[in-house]
Amino acid sequence: MRSLLLPGALAAAVLATGCAPLLAPPYAADYETLDKLEATRPGPVALAKAQPTDAEDKVNTVRLRSARLLSPSGSFAQYLQDAMMRDLSEISVYDPKAPTRIAARVLANEIDLGVINGTGRMDVEITVTRDATQRLRKTYRAETAFDSSYASIVAVPAGQAAYPRLVRALLRQVYADPQFVAAIGR
């Protein structure tokens, strides 16, 4: 009897993983990068609403084979904005009333589970303005790679876990860019 239950439970787990929507794990900051950004003594910054806000927009829809990865923030643009807000708050420069404003527009947002190796790609246009004067407008690209599998029961959780690392890789590039640092400087 036991030998019949194990394959049934495994099949149920595979089916559930393949069909059910999954939440992206919480973002975790790269503290080494934040320490370097903080050392540049940036001025206070506000964040504009990240775009696109429509949860059904292509960049806010991430497929992991037949499963759909959802943002706990409602959209992946909002996930990115929340990550930036946490990072900038961590180094005490986030101020919603600051004259320097960062706007983010997600242009590409993909996780490909592959067969053996999975990849992720995110392109984001960052615009920094101060008192309505544009100081920076630049597109950043981050890519990530992770071990995957032909088997969805392995690949789907690997892709799910890779998403916050993709966002961290993107923000690491933004925060380390001398042009971005100059744009948010005092």
N, C-alpha and C positions, 0 to 999 in steps of 0.2 A: 504493500500500500504506500509506504514511504517513497519508494522509487517512482511511483506515479505522481506524487505531489510535487517533487522537486522540478521535473520538467514543466509541469503546469505553471508553477510559480515563476519559473524563469521566463516562460513564454509571456505570461502576464506582465512581467517587468519590462520585457522588450517592447511589447505593444504599448504600454503606458509611456515609455520613454519616447517612442516614435510619434505619438499623437498629441500628447498633452503639452500645453504651453508651459514654458519654463521661465523662471525669473533670472535675470542677470544677477550674479553675486554683487555684493556691495563693493564699491570702489575703495581701494586702499592707497594712500599717498606714497610717493617716493620721497622719503624724508631727506635723503642726501641732496636731491635736486632742490627741494624746498629750502634747505639750509643755504645752498649756493645762491638761490634767488633772494633770500632774506638778506644775505651779506651785501647785495648790491644796493640796499636801502631804497626799495621802491616806494613810491608815494601811494596814498590811498587810492583804491580803485573800486568802481562799481561794475556790475555785470548787467548787460542788456539781456533781454529774453533770448535764449538760444533758439535758432531756427533750424529746420522747420518745426513748427509746433504741432502740426497735424500728425497724430499717432499713426495714421494710415499711409503717410508719405513713405516712399521706397526706403529712404535712409533710416526710418524708424521701424522698419520691418526686417528682422534678421531671422533667416531660416536655418535650422540645423537639421538638414534632411527633411523629414516630414514634420518635425517639431518646430514650433515657433518660439523664439527667444523674446521675452518681453522685458521691458524696462520697469523696474519697481517705481520709477518716477513718472510713468505714463508715456514717455517718449525717450528715445536715445539722445535727442538734442537736450532734453531736460536732465538726463543722466549726466551728460557732459557738463552742463551748467552747474549742477549740484556738486560735481567733483571739483570744478574750479572754485566754487564758493567755499567748499571745505578747505581746499589748499590755501586760498588767499586769507581765509579766516585764521588758519593755523599759524601763518606768519604775521598776523595782525595788520593786514593792509586792506581787508575787505571793508568797504563803507558804502552802503547803498546810495548815499548822497554825494559821493565824491565826483569832482568834475572830470576825472579820467574814467572812461567807460570802455569796457571790453565787450565786443559783440562776437559771437561765434555762430557760424553757419556750417552745419554738417553737410558735406558734399558727397561723401561715399562712406559706407559703413557696412562691412561685410565680414562674415566668418565662413570659410570654406573648409568643411571637415576632411576633404580629401579621402584617400584610402589608407595611406600609411602616415602621411604628414598633413596636418591641417595648417591653414594660414588665416590671418586676419588682416584687414586693411581699413584704415580710416583716414579720410581727407577732410580737413576742416579749414575754412577761411576765417581768420581772426582779423578783426578790425579794432583798432584802438583810437579813440577820439578823446580830445581834451577841450572842453569849452567849445564843442561843435567843430573843432579843427581836427582833421584826420592826421594821425601821427604814424599809423601803420596799417597796411592792408596786405596780408600775406596768407598763402595757402600752405598748410603743413600736412605732411603725410607720415603716418606711422604704419608699420607692418610688424606682424608677429608671426611666429611659427610655433607649433606644438605637436606632440606625438598624437596620432589619431589611429583609426582602425577602420577596416571595412565594416566591422560589427558596430551597429548603432549604439548598442548598450555601452560600448567603450567610447566611441567617437562623440556622441552627443554631450555627455558630461564634460569631456575634454574641451569641446568648443564652448560650452557654457562657462567653464572656469577660465577660458582664455580671454573672455570679453573685458573684464576689468584690467587685465594686463595690457590689452590693446589701448585702452583709454589712458592708462598710466604712461605707456610709451609715447603717445601723442603729446600729452601734457609735459613730459620730460623734454621733448623737442622744443615746445613753445617756450617753456620757462628758461631753457638754456640758450635761446636765440638772443644774441646781442642787440638785434633790432627791436625785439619785443621788450627787453630789459630797458633799453633807452626810451621806448615809447611810454612805459609806465613809470619812468624815473621822476624824481622830484623836480 
